[in-house]
Amino acid sequence: MTSAPADEVLHRVESGVSWITLNRPEAMNAVTWDQRERVIALLADASADPGVRAVVVTATGKGFCAGADLRGAPATPGERVAGDVARVIRLGAQRLITAVLDCEKPVLAAVNGTAAGIGAHIALACDLVIAAESARFIEVFVRRGLVPDGGGAYLLPRLVGPQKAKELMFFGDAVPAAEAERLGLVNRVVPDGELEAAAREWAERLAQGPTRALALTKQLVNASLDGGRAAALDAEATAQEINMTTADANEGVASFVERRSPKYLGR
């Protein structure tokens, strides 16, 4: 397996926050096979590292991610046969979106520009989305005669409802940041020059929170959209049982009783 050059996916950890930055601005950050593998690995590392308590996914230049750039994908020998495309999607775009959804730390998207195709789905899979005023979200697949992949038909209806999701996917029109906020695709829109500071503020707040409780809350919310009431309530009770074994839960209760601000350690 090859890996993306270090300068194509920038990475740093500051104040408990893992910053993952796509860095191919000349290609509007269309994500390559190697970049995808690097991002998946960094998200897995964030889950396993107790020193990481939140994640920010962002990009350089004028584009957040213009979709998939398949030119760097490994060559498939021989003639394409039935099943090849589905396999590529399962092992590629779907793995990337699943890595975001399943990351055990809260993931915040700081959308600096156009988010199209799989780029839009990366943002929609994140737990929170802050967008620059110049950002746009585009379900670009219909423009290419394609079916949305990378979890788009799963994510979008859960955010905006089935009718609006079909409108966005059937026409492929660009959705400006302000409209995306109104629809519920985005939590907050800020001026372009304030995006990094706004993302840092929220990410560092998350990094100072009760990390395991946040992870369990994320799991509960994501699972609730796919199951019934009984399963959701059972999962909630189980999650709270697990959470009450953590140091942060004990600190939260103790700080309430003692009438002081809690100091969470992420454990």
Salt bridges, closest charged atoms under 4 A:
GLU14 OE2 - ARG12 NE 2.96
GLU37 OE2 - ARG36 NH2 2.78
GLU37 OE2 - ARG95 NH1 2.82
ASP69 OD2 - ARG24 NH2 3.34
ASP69 OD2 - ARG71 NH2 2.72
ASP84 OD1 - ARG87 NH1 2.85
GLU104 OE1 - ARG212 NH1 3.47
ASP127 OD2 - LYS218 NZ 3.04
GLU139 OE2 - HIS121 NE2 2.88
GLU167 OE1 - LYS164 NZ 3.13
GLU179 OE2 - ARG182 NH2 2.75
GLU196 OE2 - ARG12 NH2 3.47
GLU196 OE2 - ARG200 NH2 2.84
GLU201 OE1 - ARG188 NH1 3.90
ASP226 OD1 - ARG158 NH2 2.85
GLU251 OE2 - ARG260 NH1 2.61
GLU258 OE1 - ARG260 NE 2.67
